[in-house]
Amino acid sequence: QLDMLDPVYQERVAPWVDQVLDRSSNLFATTDLISDWPVVESGLILASGGIARFCLATMEAQFEAAMESLLQTNLYKKEHLEKHWDEVDMQLRRCNSVVTGYFSPGQRKKRFERHLAKLQAKLSDQHI
């Protein structure tokens, strides 16, 4: 659990992690917030880190799926295998600048090359 946090937060939470992760205690049912604050704070930090990690992973998966869909929509025929990267990148950016803007040009190019390899394999399998 601590590895999802930045080092400064890992240090802050580390002394209290066992208490925070002890499922038999209700971390937020404390009656003395002042003396229990380090444990409560650690719980909040861990919870916030977990939520942020989940949200980022979800966004990443959605952008990956959207980019794959964009490639499949625009590159699906044999003649598409001959297209140059610069031309395709410009076309993809016009189609959906939000999705393409999420990825760096290098990341987009890698996905394009991977998609072309899959398309080539698919098309060659269909002609056998």
C-alpha positions in Angstrom: 0.0 0.0 0.0 2.8 2.4 0.8 4.4 2.1 -2.7 1.5 4.1 -4.2 2.5 7.1 -2.2 5.3 9.7 -2.8 8.3 9.1 -0.5 7.4 12.1 1.7 3.9 10.6 2.4 5.4 7.1 2.8 7.5 8.4 5.7 4.6 10.2 7.3 2.3 7.1 7.1 4.8 4.3 7.8 4.7 4.5 11.6 0.9 4.2 11.6 0.2 1.8 8.7 -0.5 -1.2 10.8 -3.1 0.7 12.8 -4.6 2.1 9.7 -4.9 -1.2 7.9 -6.2 -3.1 11.0 -9.7 -3.9 9.8 -11.0 -4.5 13.3 -10.7 -0.8 14.3 -12.8 2.0 13.0 -10.2 4.7 12.3 -12.7 7.6 12.1 -14.7 6.7 15.2 -12.1 8.3 17.5 -13.3 10.5 20.4 -9.9 12.2 20.8 -9.1 13.6 17.4 -6.1 15.6 18.7 -4.1 12.7 20.1 -5.3 10.2 17.4 -4.6 12.7 14.6 -1.4 11.0 13.3 -3.4 7.8 12.7 -6.4 9.5 11.2 -4.1 11.6 9.0 -2.3 8.5 7.9 -5.7 6.9 7.0 -6.7 9.9 5.0 -3.4 9.9 3.1 -3.7 6.2 2.3 -7.4 6.6 1.3 -6.6 9.6 -0.9 -3.7 7.9 -2.5 -5.8 4.8 -3.3 -8.6 6.9 -4.8 -6.1 8.9 -6.9 -4.4 5.7 -8.1 -7.8 4.1 -9.0 -8.8 7.3 -10.9 -5.6 7.5 -12.8 -5.6 3.8 -13.7 -9.2 4.2 -14.9 -8.4 7.2 -17.0 -5.4 5.5 -18.5 -7.5 2.5 -19.5 -10.1 4.7 -21.0 -7.6 6.6 -23.1 -5.9 3.4 -24.2 -9.2 2.0 -25.3 -10.2 5.2 -27.1 -6.8 5.3 -28.9 -7.2 1.7 -30.0 -10.7 2.5 -31.2 -9.4 5.5 -33.1 -6.8 3.4 -34.8 -9.3 0.7 -35.7 -11.7 3.2 -37.1 -9.1 4.9 -39.3 -6.8 2.0 -40.2 -8.5 -1.2 -41.3 -7.8 -1.9 -45.0 -4.7 -3.2 -46.8 -4.0 0.2 -48.3 -3.8 1.6 -44.8 -0.6 -0.4 -44.2 1.2 1.9 -46.7 0.3 5.1 -45.0 3.1 7.2 -43.5 3.1 8.0 -39.8 3.0 11.8 -40.2 -0.1 11.6 -42.4 -1.8 9.2 -40.0 -0.9 11.3 -36.9 -2.4 14.4 -38.5 -5.6 12.5 -39.4 -5.9 11.0 -35.9 -5.3 14.4 -34.2 -8.1 15.9 -36.4 -10.4 13.0 -35.5 -9.9 13.3 -31.7 -7.5 15.8 -30.3 -8.4 15.0 -26.7 -7.4 11.3 -27.1 -4.3 11.9 -29.2 -3.3 14.8 -27.0 -3.2 12.6 -24.0 -0.3 10.6 -25.6 3.1 12.0 -26.6 4.0 11.8 -30.3 6.3 8.9 -29.5 3.5 7.0 -27.6 1.1 7.6 -30.5 3.7 6.3 -33.0 4.3 3.1 -30.9 0.6 2.4 -30.8 0.3 3.1 -34.5 3.1 0.6 -35.3 1.6 -2.0 -33.0 -1.8 -1.5 -34.7 -0.2 -1.9 -38.1 1.5 -5.1 -37.1 -1.8 -6.5 -35.8 -3.6 -5.3 -39.0 -1.1 -6.9 -41.2 -1.3 -10.2 -39.3 -5.1 -10.1 -39.5 -5.2 -9.3 -43.2 -2.6 -12.0 -44.0 -4.7 -14.6 -42.0 -7.8 -13.7 -44.0 -6.0 -14.4 -47.3 -4.9 -17.9 -46.3 
